[in-house]
Amino acid sequence: MSKYAHLRQEYKKHQLSEENALQDPLAQFDLWFHEAISAEVMEPNAFTLATVGENGTPSARVLLLKGVDQGGFVFYTNYHSDKARNIKQFPVGCINFLWLELERQVRISGPISKVSREESEIYFHSRPRESQIGAWVSPQSDVIQSRDVLDTNLAMMVEKFKDVEKIPLPDHWGGYRLVPVEIEFWQGRPNRLHDRLLYSEHEDGGWELCRLAP
Ligand SMILES: Cc1cc2nc3c(=O)[nH]c(=O)nc-3n(C[C@H](O)[C@H](O)[C@H](O)COP(=O)(O)O)c2cc1C
């Protein structure tokens, strides 16, 4: 047997039923997120974002969740990056949280749009000064000749901002918000008969709940 095929875990820690699922999926997310923090999941706000690229080619990467507000999930990145190019062309995405310690997955899909400049400003200036400078240093997703490019850019930016108290927010950096139209909560159960509850947005703005086969 291959070294992969024999790896096998039974999931038996929790269950998720229509009776105990909250009516509002954002409240349910908040509940599970706090349980992930209590369970000391490493980087509980880390998630995979899938976007659609040219020719429909999907692309995915890990990001950090920085807020849940105005009905959506907020993350920050470089507006010139590959993901930003994807979002510009196809302003939709799918987010996936994996909290293995709780045998849980949450999948969230919907349209993505930029957060306001004011929101990006507030978050940007809450970051450590070094991270703020870092946003100026790295042409995210571009090909660079070597690590030296980053070291040289860093030295240049440190010099440029040495007497600047408040590092300005670069035009090419800011947040996005994905507003869900579907949220699926997945709870691992024994014998691969997992619980899957899917919330789908109604036209009237409410949510419909159904159970999916595992
Ligand atoms: C744990 C973790 C957290 C990350 N958080 C972010 C983030 O919040 N924003 C970001 O732009 N990249 C983050 N990255 C890097 C991205 O995964 C990715 O490499 C980068 O955004 C470029 O992606 P793109 O070329 O698809 O645009 C993170 C990576 C890891 C592993």
The ligand as an SDF file (V2000), in Angstrom:
LIG
                    3D

 31 33  0  0  0  0  0  0  0  0999 V2000
   -0.6720   31.1450    6.8540 C   0  0  0  0  0  0  0  0  0  0  0  0
   -0.5830   32.0800    5.6660 C   0  0  0  0  0  0  0  0  0  0  0  0
   -1.1840   33.3200    5.7370 C   0  0  0  0  0  0  0  0  0  0  0  0
   -1.1280   34.2070    4.6440 C   0  0  0  0  0  0  0  0  0  0  0  0
   -1.8000   35.3840    4.7240 N   0  0  0  0  0  0  0  0  0  0  0  0
   -1.8030   36.2170    3.6430 C   0  0  0  0  0  0  0  0  0  0  0  0
   -2.6110   37.3970    3.6500 C   0  0  0  0  0  0  0  0  0  0  0  0
   -3.3750   37.6810    4.5990 O   0  0  0  0  0  0  0  0  0  0  0  0
   -2.5390   38.2150    2.5610 N   0  0  0  0  0  0  0  0  0  0  0  0
   -1.7590   37.9160    1.4710 C   0  0  0  0  0  0  0  0  0  0  0  0
   -1.7410   38.6990    0.5190 O   0  0  0  0  0  0  0  0  0  0  0  0
   -1.0300   36.7770    1.4260 N   0  0  0  0  0  0  0  0  0  0  0  0
   -1.0280   35.9240    2.4840 C   0  0  0  0  0  0  0  0  0  0  0  0
   -0.3140   34.7490    2.4250 N   0  0  0  0  0  0  0  0  0  0  0  0
    0.4500   34.4420    1.1950 C   0  0  0  0  0  0  0  0  0  0  0  0
   -0.5200   33.8680    0.1260 C   0  0  0  0  0  0  0  0  0  0  0  0
   -0.7920   32.5050    0.3930 O   0  0  0  0  0  0  0  0  0  0  0  0
    0.0170   34.0120   -1.3170 C   0  0  0  0  0  0  0  0  0  0  0  0
    1.2990   33.4240   -1.4100 O   0  0  0  0  0  0  0  0  0  0  0  0
    0.1120   35.4540   -1.7850 C   0  0  0  0  0  0  0  0  0  0  0  0
   -1.0030   36.2310   -1.3460 O   0  0  0  0  0  0  0  0  0  0  0  0
    0.1980   35.5270   -3.3060 C   0  0  0  0  0  0  0  0  0  0  0  0
   -0.9310   34.9140   -3.8640 O   0  0  0  0  0  0  0  0  0  0  0  0
   -1.3790   35.1380   -5.3990 P   0  0  0  0  0  0  0  0  0  0  0  0
   -0.1000   35.0900   -6.2210 O   0  0  0  0  0  0  0  0  0  0  0  0
   -2.3110   34.0210   -5.6950 O   0  0  0  0  0  0  0  0  0  0  0  0
   -2.0320   36.4910   -5.4780 O   0  0  0  0  0  0  0  0  0  0  0  0
   -0.3880   33.8410    3.4840 C   0  0  0  0  0  0  0  0  0  0  0  0
    0.2190   32.5750    3.4260 C   0  0  0  0  0  0  0  0  0  0  0  0
    0.1030   31.7150    4.4870 C   0  0  0  0  0  0  0  0  0  0  0  0
    0.7180   30.3340    4.3780 C   0  0  0  0  0  0  0  0  0  0  0  0
  1  2  1  0
  2  3  1  0
  2 30  2  0
  3  4  2  0
  4  5  1  0
  4 28  1  0
  5  6  2  0
  6  7  1  0
  6 13  1  0
  7  8  2  0
  7  9  1  0
  9 10  1  0
 10 11  2  0
 10 12  1  0
 12 13  2  0
 13 14  1  0
 14 15  1  0
 14 28  1  0
 15 16  1  0
 16 17  1  0
 16 18  1  0
 18 19  1  0
 18 20  1  0
 20 21  1  0
 20 22  1  0
 22 23  1  0
 23 24  1  0
 24 25  2  0
 24 26  1  0
 24 27  1  0
 28 29  2  0
 29 30  1  0
 30 31  1  0
M  END
$$$$
